[in-house]
Amino acid sequence: MHAEPDDTDATADALAGWMKHGHTYTTSVTPDYDRGPVPYEAPGRPLRSYHELAAIEKVREVFYGEDGRPNDLWRRFADNVSLLDFPKPNLNAAKPDVLMALGQFNQTQQQNLTDYTSGLGSYKTRGPAFFRDLNEAQSITGGVGGNSAEFVTTISALRVNITVHDGRSQFRLASVVTAGNAAQAV
């Protein structure tokens, strides 16, 4: 599942309008949030939650099904786009879409990098591994093509999710841990 080019431009335009005060729309998107059943105003700030996408006109059409639930594009977006601000993503945790978009790795290189960090494919007998430096990645990708310089091998932010069950009740705690200013909420 993917968005059509016209949808992509309009979706990006609507998202920019949600995040920036005074955004000048460049597509046919003309959100009218103040005339909805529950009027509201675009916040003019970056997303704080992926579920906020449901409030954004045009974006809602792309990322949610007719039943109002997040679709595969929403899950793919949430898997690949961080709500935190940090200079470069960690190569050890990068998903295939990020490897392709930032690292310009081809499909075989993406698969090899993912297999290496997951302990799958030809790396199954070795188990999951991680890159200590970017030069190690070159040996996995074959050194031709791709751009590992767009990544780091250190953790900028670590999300910790804890769920405690007490009978039928569940209590959840989610936290993001970072060293110094390695990553910040936007």
C-alpha positions in Angstrom: 0.0 0.0 0.0 1.3 3.4 -0.9 0.0 6.9 -1.5 -0.3 8.3 -5.0 2.0 11.3 -5.9 -0.9 13.8 -5.7 -1.9 12.5 -2.3 1.7 12.6 -1.1 2.1 16.3 -2.0 -1.3 17.2 -0.5 -0.6 15.1 2.6 2.8 16.8 3.1 1.1 20.2 2.6 -1.6 19.5 5.1 0.9 18.2 7.6 3.1 21.3 7.2 0.0 23.5 7.7 -0.7 21.7 10.9 2.8 22.2 12.2 3.6 25.8 11.1 1.7 28.9 11.9 1.0 31.0 8.7 1.8 28.1 6.3 1.0 29.0 2.7 -0.6 25.9 1.1 0.8 24.9 -2.3 -1.8 22.3 -3.2 -5.6 22.2 -3.2 -5.7 21.4 0.5 -7.7 24.0 2.4 -8.4 22.8 5.9 -11.3 24.3 7.7 -10.9 23.0 11.2 -13.0 25.8 12.8 -16.2 24.8 11.0 -16.1 21.1 12.1 -18.5 19.5 14.6 -16.0 20.3 17.3 -14.1 23.4 16.1 -10.4 23.6 16.7 -7.3 25.3 15.5 -4.2 23.8 14.0 -1.5 24.0 16.8 1.4 25.3 14.7 3.8 22.9 16.3 5.3 19.4 15.4 3.3 16.3 16.2 3.3 15.1 19.8 1.5 11.8 19.0 1.0 9.7 15.9 -2.7 9.7 16.7 -2.8 13.4 16.1 -2.8 12.5 12.4 -6.5 11.7 12.7 -7.2 15.4 13.3 -5.5 16.7 10.2 -7.6 17.0 7.0 -6.3 15.1 4.0 -3.8 13.3 6.3 -6.7 11.5 7.9 -7.8 10.2 4.5 -4.4 8.7 3.8 -3.5 7.3 7.2 -6.9 6.0 8.4 -9.4 3.6 7.0 -13.1 4.2 6.5 -13.6 2.6 9.9 -11.6 5.4 11.5 -8.7 3.1 12.5 -5.0 3.5 11.5 -4.2 1.7 8.3 -0.9 0.1 7.1 0.4 3.5 5.9 -0.1 4.9 9.4 1.8 2.0 10.9 4.6 2.4 8.4 4.8 6.1 9.1 4.8 5.5 12.9 7.5 2.9 12.4 9.8 5.1 10.4 9.2 8.7 11.6 10.3 9.8 15.1 8.5 12.4 17.2 11.9 13.2 18.7 14.5 15.5 17.3 18.0 14.1 17.0 20.8 14.6 14.4 21.0 11.1 12.9 19.2 7.8 13.3 20.9 4.7 14.7 21.8 2.3 12.0 21.3 -0.6 14.4 17.6 0.2 14.7 16.8 1.7 11.2 13.9 0.1 9.4 14.1 -0.7 5.6 12.3 2.5 4.6 14.8 4.7 6.6 17.7 2.7 5.2 16.4 3.4 1.7 15.4 7.1 2.2 18.5 8.3 4.1 21.1 5.7 3.4 20.1 5.1 -0.2 20.8 1.4 0.3 19.3 -0.9 -2.4 16.9 -3.7 -1.4 19.7 -6.3 -1.0 21.8 -4.1 1.2 18.7 -3.2 3.3 18.0 -6.9 3.7 21.6 -7.7 4.7 21.7 -4.9 7.3 18.3 -6.0 8.7 19.4 -9.7 8.8 22.6 -8.8 10.5 21.0 -6.8 13.3 18.1 -9.3 13.7 20.2 -12.5 13.4 18.3 -13.8 10.4 19.2 -15.1 6.9 22.8 -15.8 6.5 23.5 -14.4 10.0 21.1 -16.8 11.7 23.8 -19.0 13.2 25.6 -15.9 14.6 22.5 -14.5 16.2 21.6 -10.8 16.4 24.5 -8.4 16.2 25.0 -4.7 16.2 27.3 -2.2 14.5 29.9 -0.6 16.7 31.0 1.8 14.0 29.9 2.6 10.4 32.9 0.8 8.8 31.4 -2.5 10.0 28.3 -1.7 8.0 30.4 -1.4 4.8 31.4 -5.0 5.1 27.7 -6.1 5.3 26.6 -3.9 2.4 29.5 -4.7 0.1 30.9 -1.2 0.3 29.4 -0.2 -3.1 26.5 2.2 -3.0 24.6 3.3 0.0 25.5 6.1 2.4 26.1 4.9 6.0 27.4 8.4 6.9 23.7 9.4 7.3 23.6 7.2 10.4 25.3 6.8 13.8 25.8 3.6 15.8 24.9 5.1 19.2 21.6 5.4 20.9 20.2 9.0 21.0 16.9 8.0 22.7 15.7 4.8 24.2 12.0 4.3 24.7 11.1 2.1 27.7 7.6 0.6 27.9 6.5 -1.1 31.1 3.1 -2.9 31.5 2.0 -4.3 34.8 -0.9 -6.7 35.0 -3.1 -6.9 38.1 -6.0 -9.3 37.4 -7.8 -7.8 34.5 -6.3 -4.4 34.9 -3.3 -3.1 33.1 -1.1 -0.2 34.1 1.3 1.2 31.5 4.3 3.5 31.8 6.1 4.8 28.8 9.3 6.8 29.1 12.1 8.1 26.8 15.6 8.1 28.2 18.3 10.2 26.6 21.8 11.2 27.6 22.1 14.9 27.9 20.6 16.6 24.8 21.2 13.7 22.4 17.4 13.8 21.6 14.7 16.2 22.5 10.9 16.3 22.2 10.0 18.8 19.4 
